[in-house]
Amino acid sequence: MDDDFDAGWRTWPNLVTALRLAAIPFYVLVLFTTDHRALAAWMLGVLGATDWIDGYLARRLHQTSTLGKIIDPTADRVLVMTGLITVALVHAVPWWFAGATLAREIVVSGLTLTLAALGAARIDVLWWGKVSTFILMATYPAFLLTSNPHRAPLSTWQHDLRLVTWLFAVVGLVMAYLVGVSYVGPARRALAAGRAGREVE
């Protein structure tokens, strides 16, 4: 399909993205105004696990739109930031870990915006980058699920699951930073390719 094709704003993918954005305040409300920690964890998990649906629908239904290209990644970033901060605020994960994850997200987002502003060519997302992101985003609902309101003691299954969650979380974070470093080479080449393209024009 033509990259310049615009299906407009009234599309199914944009509706899904809008619903995901609208659901975020409800997750926050459940987490901070009730003791239903498990429900909040499942809500966060479902919101994170459905981040592929709007993009899939856009391609499947041929409903790619300019608005969708903006609000889809925006919704993903809002969800990631909200998840990191809220889970840390209720002491389900230490601030140092949430901060390390958040710092990586900020650096990657800043680099992406900077390259786009400089006219760099498109960089394909590395497979390991997708894996590390998935692992990290899966651990935060798990951290929430393995914590209790009012600092209540953990049950046996929560304790065991939390140990497993920490294992995946550390692996995911280390992998995310290693993948971030591996983007330096492709970023330079993309910037050079973008400048070369402008010179040809």
N, C-alpha and C positions, 0 to 999 in steps of 0.2 A: 504494500500500500504506500501511496505517496506520503513522504514524511510531513508535507505541508497540509495534508488533509485535516480538516477540523469539523468534527461532528456536532459542534455546538455545546452548550452547557446542559441541555436537558437530555442526559444519557443515563443508562443504567449504571455504568461504572462511577459516574459522578455522584449518583444517588447512594451507592454503597459507601463511597468515601465520606460523604456527608453524614451518613448514619454512624459510621465509625467515629467520626469527630464528635458527633452529638452524644455518643455513648460514654465518652471519656469523663464528662462531669458526673455522670451517674456512678461510675466506678469510684471516683474520688469521694462522692457523697456516701456511698456504702462503706468505704474504708474508714472515713473519719467520723461518721455520725452513728455507726452501729458497731456491734461486736461480731458481725458476720465476716470474720477475716477470710474464711475459706471461700465464701461467695465472691469477695473482692478479688481474691487470687485467681479464681476461675474466670472472672470477667476480664482481668488483665491478660490472662493466657489466651482467651478467645480473641480478644482485640488484636493481640500480637500475631496470632496464628492466621488471621484472616487478611493480613496485609497484602497478600498476593491476589486476592479475588478481584479487586477493581482493575488491576493491570491485565489480568487474564480475560476479564469481560471486555475490556477495551479492544484487545487483539481479536478475541473470538467473535465479537459482534461488529467489528470494524467501526468502533465508536471512539476512536482516539480523538482527543480534543485538547486545545491549548489550555483550557481551564483545568482539565484532568492532569496535565503534565505539571501543573503548579500545585494543585491541592493534594494530589496523591502523595508525593514525597513530603509535603508539608505535614500532612496527617501522620505519616510515619514518624517524622522527627518529633512532633508534638507528643505522640504516644510514647516514644522512647524516653524523652525528657521527663514526661509526667510519671512514667513508671519508675525511673531511677530515683527521682526526688521523693515521691510519695512512699516508696518502700523503705527508703532510708529514714524518712521522717517518723515512721512508726517503729523504728528500731528493728526492722526485720533483716536489715543488712547494715554492716558498718559503713560509716560515711566515707572512710578511705577507699573502700571498694567501689562504692557508687561514684565517688569523685574521679577515680581512675577510669571508670567506664565512661563517665560523662566527658572527661577531658578528651578521650579518644574520639568521641562523637563530635565534639566541637572542632577539633583539629581537622577531621575528615570533611565535615560540612564547610568549614572555612576554606580548605584547600579546593574543594569542588567549586565553590562560588568564585574564588580567585581565578582559577583556571578558566572558568566560563567567561569572566570579565576580561581576561587577557586574550580571549579568542582561541583557546586551545581546542584541538580536535577531541572528539568523544573518546572516553576511556572505558573499555569494557570492564565490568565488575568481575574481579577474580573469584573463582569458585570457592577458594578457601576463605575469602572475605565473607561470602554468603554463609558459609558454615559457622564461622566464628560469631557472626551476628545472630544467627539462629540460636546457637548455644547460649549466648549471653542473655538474649531476650526470653529464653525458656527458663533460665535460672531465677529471674526476678519473681515471676509468679510462684515458683517453687520456694523461694526464700519466704515469701509472704505466707504460703500455705504451711510452712514449718515454723511459724511464729504465732504467738497468742496475744490477744488483747490483755492489757494490764500486767504484762510480763509474767503471765501464768506459766507454770512449768510445762515443758514439752512432753508429749506422750512418747512411747517407745518408737512408734512408726515415724513420728515427726523428727525425732532425734536421728534415726537411721537415714531418713530421706535427706535431712539437712547435711549430713556428712557427704552423701553422694552429690548433692547439689553443689557443695563447696568444691568438690573435685572437678566437676564440669565447669564451674564458674572460673576457677583459676586457669584451667586449660583454655577456656574460651577467651579470657582476657589476654593471656600471653599470646595466643594465636592472633588476636585482633591487632595487637601492637606490631607483631612480626609482619602481618599482612600490610599494615599501614606503611611500614618501612619499604616493603616491596613495591609500593605504588610510586616511589620516587622516580625510578627509571621510566615507567610508562608515562608519568606526568610530564617529564622533560620531553619525551618524544612527541607527546600529544601537543605540547606547547609549540615545539618546532614545526610540527605538521600544520598547525593552525596558522602560524605566521607565514609558512611557505605558501599555503593556499591563498592568503590575502595578497601576497606579492604577485602571484600568478594572475589574480583578478585585476 
